Amino acid sequence: GRRRLASPRRWEVQLDAFLVQLRLASELRRPLVVHAVRSDGPLLDLLRAEVAGGGPGGKAALPPVVVMHAFGGSAETALALSRLPGGAEAGGDAPPLERSYGA
C-alpha cells in the first residue's frame, strides 16, 4: 500500500517499490490491487506518467485490471483514474470498468 504519512525518504522508497510492482503486473498482464491512502493525486500523476511512457516493452502501460482498495479521493479523481488507457483499451483482456461499493 501507499500511505503518504511517512517521511519524504520513506515516501520515495514506497514510490520506487510501487513502480516495480506496477511494471511487473503490467508486463505479466496480472491485476494490481492498490491501497492508496491520502495519495490519490500522486497516484494519478504516477499512472499518467506510466501511460505516457508506453509501459515495459512497448506493451500496455498499465496492468489489465487495477483495483483501488480503500480509495478516499474525490469523484473527479475516480473518474480520471477510470479513464486512464491501459488494460482493455490497449489490447488487454480486462473487462470494462465496474463500480462496486463495499458493505
Secondary structure, DSSP 8 states (H G I E B T S, - for coil): -EETTS-HHHHHHHHHHHHHHHHHHHHHT--EEEEEES-HHHHHHHHHHHHHHT-GGGS-SS-S-EEEET----HHHHHHHHT---TGGGT------------
